Amino acid sequence: MKKEVILQSNPLRAERYANVNISLFAAFKAYLLRSAVLLFLSQLYSRILEMRITPLQAFHLTHAQVVFYLMIFPCNFPLVVRVLLMLWFFLTVLQCRHAGLK
């Protein structure tokens, strides 16, 4: 005797999952998190901080460092640009906090 099961699906739900496209930003982020450079940086940060650092946390730490150096780099930026850099640095520090770094 042959056993068959008929599963019904909602056409709206099926259409929603059929048209899933990976965004360019998500693909680039996935590529970065698997890159050898970021894996090396996560191992380096792990040794320096004496705690396990994931590649995502290493990405956030590197992002914060780059913004910090841009902020203190001796250029003649207007005051508005300096304020925007300070805001950007504050947001990267918050991202580090949300990633589990203290």
Steps between C-alpha positions, in 0.01 A plus 500: 500500500638837395492778760474855375476828686369814339636820650324820422685828495394856504576651155608831654753328724637287216540808280678690777764228544539438128617857437766514770814670373814541703587867516837617382586629847417164664711314245793738553471466879494120476809512278681726748416281799657200325809683375843396618588854608204524738570153638860605564381822668259308723783271612724802561232679704437178693864482600521868591172521694535149650142408410340332202423750223280394210557628146189722533639655819837548327316675216334737748829569681678575172215726390523695828877534465477631142239758598708605803808556283293697249370712786841588644692516172649849468300640209326832467148363511213739559325486834197325349716216368670463839161476671384241248817297558443515876142380449622221272757395763233497770280276285787258433569477873132418553526229234797356687294497818212321327745246355598399853819701549555698816 
